[in-house]
């Protein structure tokens, strides 16, 4: 079999593989459509959707620009503080777990056990952790911080470990050959490789935590979620519009700044 025939055979196998993948995805898509029940959407649902849009277009400006504890600005700052503190705590606690789950640093059985533990942490949704911590600490921002910390540990440890396993060990071998101490190898060989990627991962996790912190308020874990659900239950759509506008603006600003910082850290521009 010449090279051309081998290439044609390989392309045929790839085509068959892609075709099977497409068929499976299409079948799953059709099956998923069965979960959509449009007959449950009555006139009341359409009316509520219309009221939400009206509230966004005509927000309560007094609430939006209120600087007291009941105003949108204060609630957004509280939400951002919960996400920020939870991210910092989770980022610090995730470092030792990341090294324990990196198979090129510790024995493989220990790395496997640690990875199973981290998978278990990531399996439980944030809102479930929020409900659990509320029973322990009571409603308030502290429960939100604990929740953000725990869910951050699960994701950050995994991403940290991926970076650790991709370390360029040739640099360490070169430093060993010239007589560098262990501290010098950590300071000049390991930390420069890890620091930029670690910071980029932490910033990415902060973006996610900011959104999760908004949802946690729905179960009483502080932030802007609780006033949002109370306003919706009371049909105060102007207040809903103000809260949603403030939340969208906050997320857009934070994401713009974080993307700039991450690009600077990873790509240098």
Secondary structure, DSSP 8 states (H G I E B T S, - for coil): --HHHHHHHHHHHHHHHHHHHHHHHHHHHHHHHTT--GGG--HHHHHHHHHHHHHHHT--HHHHT--STTSHHHHHHHHHHHHHHHHHHHHHHHHHHHHHH-TTTS-HHHHHHHHHHHHHHHHS-HHHHHHHHHHHH-SSHHHHHHHHHHHHHHHHHHHHHHHHHT--HHHHHHHHHTT--HHHHIIIIIHHHHHHHHHHHHHHHHHHHHHHHHHHGGGTSSSSHHHHHHHHHTT-HHHHHHHHHHHHHHHHHHHHHHHHHHHHHHT--
